[in-house]
């Protein structure tokens, strides 16, 4: 049975169950589960464990002990020190469920990375946002709302106008993990378009990347890129190149809002999973 994704207000069967574990807890969880977590979700020093490295100058053994205590105090470990079944099952799905979403929002003051999965009845997520780490289990029908909690909801500035530009001018600013990086000189653009593009580029605060795996787990993932700027959200979609630009890929930057971004994500989920 394919999961159903809803957006908007409604009462799910049950409220999401959340567990805040912090970076030390995440490090300990990775240790307890033999690195079953997606690699990029783990604290970076985990790959340096054999050399005894720590996070921010702290001893790795101390961090693991702190993380173990955090997991115990939050009920994530049983009396024997094993990960409790509900969390173990959540991690198994995060690592192997074919219906997965990877979402990152990175830029000025933003460092969010999330993995979400969807089953027929249950869904789950693991979110790293700065030093916070949150594990969640939820009703699959609330998956759209779960994505919404991850995205800022600024009030968009009125009267914004769309802008079409060559894809290559966005290749740096849209790089996963970076934002608001000067794109350099754009070729063959009018001075008006170039000025608009430079103003837009300087206003970008973060870049959203969403990748949704195919239902069979082997197809090409559906992907979405959007930009969070000082004046609100902007969607980026392929568009027809103007005359004389044959062979170039062009992108249309379209003003939108959080609900528009969420609708695009829901549409990709439907394409990938039905």
C-alpha angles and dihedrals in degrees: 000000000000118000118249117227119208128188125196136036121328138124113264119210090258137005115255115268111227134190121193109205107159125215095296089052090049090050091051091046091053088050093049093049098045092248094303089150119098104273098240092055093061121091107269095240091062088083087056095051094115090060092051094245121164138204115267091351095310123131113261093224090055091049092050091050091049090048093049090052091049091052093047094048091051095048095250093126127052126225091278093052095253122136108262115252097249093055093041089053091048091054092048089055092046090055101040115014109118091216099072136145124205114197128180131176112187134167141077106009092343126107109156127151123174138176118197131182133193130209129177093274109001133049132181145188144197115206129189112194111169106303093342122098122185131185116199139185119193148158108283089231088065094057093105090052089049090056089048091058089061097055128075115239107212122176104255119233112247125243097027113161128216120248131205118209139162112274091235091065089063098042093099102036090048096048111131108258097019136074142174093030115151109256097209126227116344115213127230097002123136116249090247094053092043092052091049091048092051092049090048092047092053091051096053110113102175142356123229119212120185123181120183119193120228121257093250093048094234106070126094110283119244110244138198133186124193134167129227107210135174089264097047140275124336125197121213119210134164114263138180115280115241122251112291094026097090113160094023123112115229131196130207115219105209125188111240141150136233093276089054092051090048091050089053091050091049090050091053091049090053092049093048100043107035 
